[in-house]
Amino acid sequence: MSETPSRSFIHTYGFSLVLRFVAVIITGLLAIVVFQHFQARQKLANQHTIEIPKRQVPEFSLTERSSTEVTRESLKNKVWVANFIFTTCPTVCPIMTRRMKALQDEVLKQDVELQLVSFSIDPETDTPQELQKYANLHGADPKRWWFLTGHPDTIFNIARYGFALGFVENPEEDRNNIGRYAHSSKFALVDKEGFVRGYYDSQAKAFIQDILRDAQGLRTLY
């Protein structure tokens, strides 16, 4: 009598191989669940984004990775690009930082007058020292690309009421997989008077070209 298919498979390929196959399937399913949960949290963060035409970044005082104080006045008469990240973020922040690095490289290559600013939404962790390590890791030019940290309320007010970009704190049990915060992955372009003039999807193909084009337009307005 012939063996049953299941026994034949096990005898042919080995029980350990079957276990590995099952483990791969389970891991894949868990990854899908985690990704779907992350997308849900990301959607929630986007729901906290306010759509209000032309808003001005509020006055602020924050600390740059060099321990230098940076205020809104420090950025006056500069066209600048901003995003919101945190250094321990395992999801969108690495992508956003790589895109900001690509933008920086093009800005330096073309010698464009454009300041880059990354605000940390986790100032409790992201001290100037931690931001310095993060900046060095990603090749950030100390003059062209600033990393800012400070009081949590200040960061929240800038993000929420200045840029109208939301972020929410993730449940404790989810943080190992998707990080402490879910937040917008948009970049914002700000004019010389501190008014937000545009938002950009960091994963769009024309991301860099669109920002450089619009930044050039803003420079000619003043």
Summary of the structure (lengths in Angstrom):
residues: 222
radius of gyration: 22.3
end to end distance: 89.4
largest distance: 89.4
contacts: 661
relative contact order: 0.18
helix: 48%
strand: 19%
